[in-house]
Amino acid sequence: MIKELKVNRNIKIIHVGVDTQIFKPLSSKSKFLCDRGFKILTVARLHKYKGLEYLINAMKIVIKDEPEASLFIIGKGPEEEILRGL
């Protein structure tokens, strides 16, 4: 960053810590990774202002072109039951 962005100060890199004894990559034989079709993932608070209903409704269009596409929504919030219904 000092060289490329010409930042004139000391920079310290702090790596994100991950416990590799607990979190390990899935095997390449994992069914999830080997399934055909692409996957869409969103991790968000399930709230109206996030607009997740538009994403869910858009999947109807996506599936016409990509029948094996999957949508995964991870989160909690007041819209959870409504979004499940969609």
Secondary structure, 3 states (H helix, E strand, C coil): CHHHHCCCCCCCCCCCCCCCCCCCCCCCCCHHHHCCCCEEEEECCCCHHHCHHHHHHHHHHHHHHCCCCEEEEECCCCCHHHHHHC
